[in-house]
């Protein structure tokens, strides 16, 4: 199977993966833990994982774990979109140099090349950078020419036979970075990048915009008398349409350049808890019910449209916001750190697909003991449109 055959194939579900189970990435997942995770994901029909960097051992160990599972069972299938992390010079400091690149980038790319050559049967895509080019990332923004140079470098290696010729190269970034947002992104470097990649991997996060751009999220006047559940269902349908519009905006910009290549969703997700902007004191977006609706709607639309959707993410990762355990970044997983399947995949538990599988030695059970009424007690409707200004 090649990237061309896998991407957009509804039989090859995609997901974003990080196997870190502790509050620090210094504690890397063991081979046994990665194998546990792979068995769980495979049982769900996931066959394409997205990783984010190769400077930790996690990606290399994950590839080794997949290889062992394939040796045990020739029918085991799992492929990777391998991320190579790209930084500007002095990122996340008081003086980031956006137009210069980090000294670490070259060795990160070298590691990605080595893994793609060592595991050509598993690594099908290399993604250069993750949300590196989006302008609101003021402390770590990377000038697009840096991404373009590395994409061209990898494409050049393919032409010379130093990388598999059917390996696809992309960058994974916010929809705006791919031309789907404001004109401040529309420039020759972006246009060259769109020509250089094998497909576009764009991100869309309606959840974040329930706070940053909440017009679509608020309950319109004509729905103010409906029940909370109907208000929520309506808001989640608007959220899906919002994501679809961002996807279409990227396709439209690409086609305006006379280019036609696949566009897939490299990342989207909806956290299940937040004590910040998206929680009960904020936009009231985060709970398992809304997250479950978003997951099901996104899977339904993207399968039908033959778009790969790397849903973010497989498992909760508590290192993401270690200082604030209740922060949304720690709660994007389909399965939490107590080995409980969240509402979005309760039906998978009911089907018995996790039978005999464990995570951290615990069987996969359901959050809220699988009781929807218990879950709904924690679910609030969005605020009304006329309240937005006062609320913010």
Beta strands, then each sheet from edge to edge (+ up, - down):
strand 1: 13-16
strand 2: 46-50
strand 3: 79-84
strand 4: 88-89
strand 5: 97-101
strand 6: 123-130
strand 7: 168-174
strand 8: 200-203
strand 9: 263-268
strand 10: 309-311
strand 11: 340-341
strand 12: 358-359
strand 13: 362-363
strand 14: 365-366
sheet 1: 1+ 2+ 3+ 6+ 7+ 8+ 9+ 10+
sheet 2: 4+ 5-
sheet 3: 11+ 14+
sheet 4: 12+ 13-
end
